[in-house]
Amino acid sequence: MPLRKGIVFTAMEIRLCCCHERGMDDIILRLSGLTKTYPGGLTAMNNVDLTIRRGEIFALLGPNGAGKTTLIGAVCGLVTPTSGTIEVFGDNIRNNWRSARARIGLVPQELSTDMFEPVHRAVSYSRGLFGLAPDKARIEEVLRSLSLWDKRDEQIRALSGGMKRRVLIAKAMAHEPDLLFLDEPTAGVDVELRKDMWRLIGEMRERGTTIILTTHYIEEAEEMADRVGVIRKGKVLMVDDKNAMMQRLGTTEAVITLAVPLAQLPLALKDFPVTLENGGSKLCYRGGDGSGKGRAEVAGLTKALVRADIDYVGIEIRESSLEDIFVGLVENDAGEAA
């Protein structure tokens, strides 16, 4: 994708061009065999292998206690792994931890900050922690992007929960990180603020920031993520492109309400994955995948009903969501472990 003379490119086009020239396999973070075992035998991370590409939004999903925060803590220097390696920006983090950490931002799950500090001073202080010179213009840019500029002189304790969460993001962005961790960034905020933060995260990515997001709100991952990883009890169950995962593991469900209940399935429907429910008054289909095969099969099913002179009065079709896939993966793994 060569740059053309006299053409003005958008930020998205420039990012796509850069990705094309360096390759989508440009790795910004690589975890190899990462394990963390605490005294008493609790394993918070179990031989985790994970690679994160430059410029992507990666969503790490898992139930409480799955190991998400431990993984983030290991990369950010808050947790010492028992074994395994962490490579950031092409180098083992142990070789030059201080300079690597200066390029990483972290928005923690807990609201941990000095509540008596004014907003602008707290954000400026975070920039100084990484050895950067004061930059009033940068601090103003960050605060304005997060709708905090009008609150810059207020003490953090006086802000709402959603605004406090924005302050944490501002502190993480003050030193212009290349890699940003967001650990449950929208926990405890209302729907309007959550949507606003989704927009902000998209803008961060457009500026070239690589984002790793953990969340309980799976619709956030479905809305924003390029790739998704599922973790349970410290073990990564699956990592894949979000759309590919939904196509491979997604299903179609259809409930057809029959005009007259059936006592048993007719031979005309023997080739379809259907069952009779509600005393034979409903015909339930579950099959296909996320590629559209299921809807095509449901269309064939309705034609088969017409050919067999079986009347129906209603049909409801539902495609599985990322949440359905996540729940299925976690439950299957729990069943296998049992």
C-alpha positions, 0 to 999 in steps of 0.5 A, a space after each residue: 500500500 504505497 503512499 501516493 503524492 498529493 493525497 491526504 490520508 486519515 489516521 486509520 488509513 495511515 495505521 493500515 498502511 503501516 500494518 501492511 508494510 511491517 506485517 500483522 505478525 509484528 509482536 509487541 508482547 510475547 508471553 512464553 510458559 508464564 506461570 505463577 504459583 503462590 505459597 499453598 499451591 494456588 496456581 494463578 497462571 498456568 503455563 500461559 503462552 500469548 502474543 499481542 500484535 502491535 496496534 490491536 485491541 485484545 480482550 481477555 475474558 474470564 470469570 473472577 479468579 481466572 488469572 487476568 489481573 495476575 497476568 497484567 501484574 506480571 507484565 507491569 512488574 507488580 507480580 513476580 512470575 514463578 517461571 516463564 518469560 515476558 518479551 516486550 517491544 522485542 526484548 526480554 523485560 528482565 534485560 531493561 525493565 525500567 525503559 520497557 515499563 515507561 512504555 506501558 500504561 495501566 488502568 487498574 481495576 481498583 480506584 487506587 489514587 490520592 483522593 485529595 489531589 486535584 485532577 491535573 496534579 495527579 495526572 501530571 505526577 503520573 507523567 513525572 513518575 516515568 522520568 518525563 518532563 512536565 508538558 502542560 499541553 499534553 496534560 490538557 490534551 489528555 484531560 480534554 479527551 476524557 471530558 476532565 478539563 472542567 474538573 481539573 482543579 477539583 479533588 478526585 474524592 469529589 468526583 463521581 465513580 465514572 469520573 474517577 475511572 476517567 482519572 485513572 485512564 488519564 494517569 495511564 495515558 499521561 506518559 504516552 504509552 505504546 501498550 495500555 492495559 485496561 483492567 475492568 475499565 468500565 466496572 461500576 460506571 453507568 451505560 452512558 459512560 461505558 459507551 463513551 469509554 468505548 469511543 475513547 478506547 477506539 480513539 486511543 487505538 487510532 493513535 497507535 496504542 496497543 490495548 489489552 482489555 479485561 472485562 466482565 461485560 462481554 459486549 465490550 469485547 464483541 464491540 471493540 476487540 480484534 482478537 479474544 482470549 478466554 482464560 480460566 483458572 490460570 489456563 488460556 483456553 482459546 485465543 482467536 480472531 473475534 470474527 473467526 471465533 464466532 464463525 467457528 463456534 457460533 450456532 443458530 437457534 430457531 423455535 418454530 411454533 406449530 399450528 397443530 402439535 405433533 406427537 413425533 418427528 415426521 420422517 421428512 425432518 429426519 435430516 435436520 437437527 431438531 427436537 419437539 418441545 412444549 408437548 409437540 407444539 414447538 419445533 426447536 432447531 440448533 445447528 449451523 455456525 456463525 457463517 450463515 449456514 444455520 440460517 440457510 438450514 432453517 430456510 430448508 427446514 421451513 420448506 420441508 415443513 411446507 412440503 410435508 403439509 405441516 403448518 406453523 404460525 411463528 418462527 424465532 431465529 437467534 444467532 449465538 453471541 460471543 457471550 454464548 461462546 465464552 460461557 460454553 468454553 468455560 463450562 466445557 472446560 469445567 466439565 472436563 476438569 471435573 
